[in-house]
Amino acid sequence: MKETWQKAYSFSNVAIDSTSTQSEKPWFYPYWKFSRPHTVIGTTCSVVGLYLMAIASVNHNINLSLIWQLLGAWVACLGGNIYIVGLNQLEDVEIDKINKPHLPLASGEFTRKQAILIISISAILAILIAGLMGPFLLGMVGISLAIGTAYSLPPIRLKRFPFWAAICIFTVRGAIVNLGLFLHFRWVLKANQEITPEVWALTLFILVFTVAIAIFKDIPDLEGDKQYNITTFTIQLGQKTVFNLSLWLLTTCYLGIVIAGILWLPSINTKFLVITHLFALGLLWWQSRKVDLQDKMAIAKFYQFIWKLFFLEYLLFPLACLSR
């Protein structure tokens, strides 16, 4: 819109508008981009979803003290999330100038020193708050930060290796976050430290789902990854193969959870679970038919759609548990 406006007016008016826009631009907008919004939303959904599942597992009423526990866990997890994605950007500036030039470090909106300050404060806050909230939350945040550091930071930098990169992503998003948060909220509720079948089912679903996300995310980044010798499954196998592999992994997730709901999860609203997940699977295949692998924007749009399905799962599955 800004470019269209500039073409319609004189040079002097453009200069005035540019100055005004820069001065009025919210300071938090670059920070919002730096935090990678889709990961922030994913973290928020997982915290709220596991909180509701813990409540449902003990038939407990929500009260004010539990709301504070939810907020504390959310802030600690967000701090850890921002540290992990921020460190990745800090180490990938040159790659992001090709693959993701809109990010604050790649575009020059943030300096390296500013980024280091942000991720340092985020990590410290995450550890401090988690330590105050309880041992399970502290363990979950600490392990996540350690894996996130190994993923991005030299000399380990596991993201160079597609297998280990995928292991890092689905271990944190799939297992550590789900099990750690559920155990934390059970501990807060003074319940025994038991992982219910519903949580195991959700964890397995998210594990496989996150593998699909982990291998799909590199499809639009082919050019920059090649130039900087970052080996990915897309480079090794090709875009079409990785796209189809991701699609069938996601299909396995939905069909698996439908079967689990029918055969293995008696303490759940089976009809709701089956109908909603078959509908989501139908949407997935419908959207996949629109993707042109030669169009980077189309690939990115479908990738964001997959993340929306990820967010949705943390609404659908807790609702199936609460409405049993």
Summary of the structure (lengths in Angstrom):
residues: 324
radius of gyration: 21.2
end to end distance: 48.3
largest distance: 69.9
contacts: 1068
relative contact order: 0.10
helix: 81%
strand: 0%
